């Protein structure tokens, strides 16, 4: 059974037109191929296309300057608030006790103490933390149900009488009167409100000396301003006002349109 | 409309299961504000059960107090909580009769219309809708089934209790079995009533009787859905829980207020307001009376010498009895009664209130309020408690030594404000007013020169 298969290429080569007679060397070749293993021999071949840039920065710079990442403080080292303990890309380490993330995930201390690298399975099963222990003999994490250990980081200071607010206020109120020039005109220009005796200026949120809002709100009352009383259900006044407003709006619109250059062509006539 | 005959049957059934004190008047649960609730309680004695809307009532409460109310209030006419329709009337109802309106305004308006038109009032159970009636029939059947189950369960429990412990596999095994059977019985009692539309309606109107297990259950579920979550979060986020006690499972609702002002858990309270004692409302969801101890602790007292914090006790009040229907703990009033009491052992306030105070510039103080259940309802010795030291107060050891178990807690915060100087002066701390806390300067680490070796 096997023999005819092996001889098949021989047969084909023999079956070529009679006009062409293959040389005896080729016949031997075909025989060798037919008898050998069917798998092709592995061949290493490189194709070098002219369009592909192989050198330079074409494929992304693989070897830039180092970013100096890694631990800046080792375990047990003393740190003060603000010290960076670890620099990293991403979050290999998480801030634990008395630590925080910086804006680039670097970890810095918020208390002075001793650096600890640890895991806290109660917080998270897989994360590794960096913390700052307040005392040298403390281990992190602190026990789960114990009271937190905290530092006051403050000192009691006697309130100095110089910061008496009443004294300040008077001085500041005087300052606002004359705007520094000392000329009579400047004093005349200042509004009467500012020269008031009972004026009390306090420091607000914006570090500026100002009156309280409720005091400003009573300015009209002090000036004796009379406002026409609102009469609910007075349709006559309401109508007059609203019509006046509408007129004013129309006028304003007209002026606005007049000043505007008409860049847009006018709309075409509508078809009949 | 209000009470079906079936419900009456069932209350009788529950009474034979467990001894519960009888209902005292009507109250609004959880659905109303605490202030109104308290007012209601004071008024509960002469309150009438809600009258059906068909006959607009001449309230007995109104008649009884008619001679007290001023003339201009009498001009307002009859105000029925079932039928007040607009805001003005609702306000007047609350002002004159100290009663909250019932249900939605839409429903009250509908009731009023139908009363005005003299429409025939159809009781709720007899509403002529076929589907409704079919559903009711189905629910009633289910209820009967549950009641039968309850009866068999009771019988089983009775039999087991009479059984010899040797037969039922030892005393401990018997106890466990009894406990699980009672648990199942309680579950059945809830299940029998949970689908009743009348029960649901009464609960939503705030007219449920907290002596009954079903209303307690509903109130508990409602509390757990939102209020408890918030309270739990505040307590843990502000670290009251590991700082003052190792752990706490909240089992009772608590409302805190100063005078008329409600305080949410964790709010900053003005020092002038917190100079007086707070009032508490503690709603328990388990049956029976409890004796409780209220402790107020400041968890952030600065100790500059040791550069740390300590605790200070602001109040200990003991032997206060609360129950699901008796929720109010008006500490101010308790203090007044204490002043009248002659026997020092009969007093309730062991350590009187001192106003919370904070230095200028110091970090905020957390004032935690704990409600402890006393062990087996035993009275505590107030005279002995009164000898507790306020400063460096350790709540853990206090609770352990007096065998107290916390049922709930809340907190408020205090910091320096404009009125603090006056408060401290009145509290006898005048020498500390002029002390301000400032941040300590952090010394930088010594600069290390980069040497040849370091490179």
Interface residues (C-beta under 8 A of the other chain):
Chain A: X78 X79 X80 X81 X82 X83 X112 X144 X145 X146 X147 X148 X149 X150 X151 X152 X153 X154 X155 X156 X157 X158 X159
Chain B: X239 X242 X243 X244 X246 X247 X302 X303 X304 X307 X308 X309 X359 X360 X361 X362 X363 X434 X435 X436 X437 X438 X439 X440 X442 X443 X444 X445
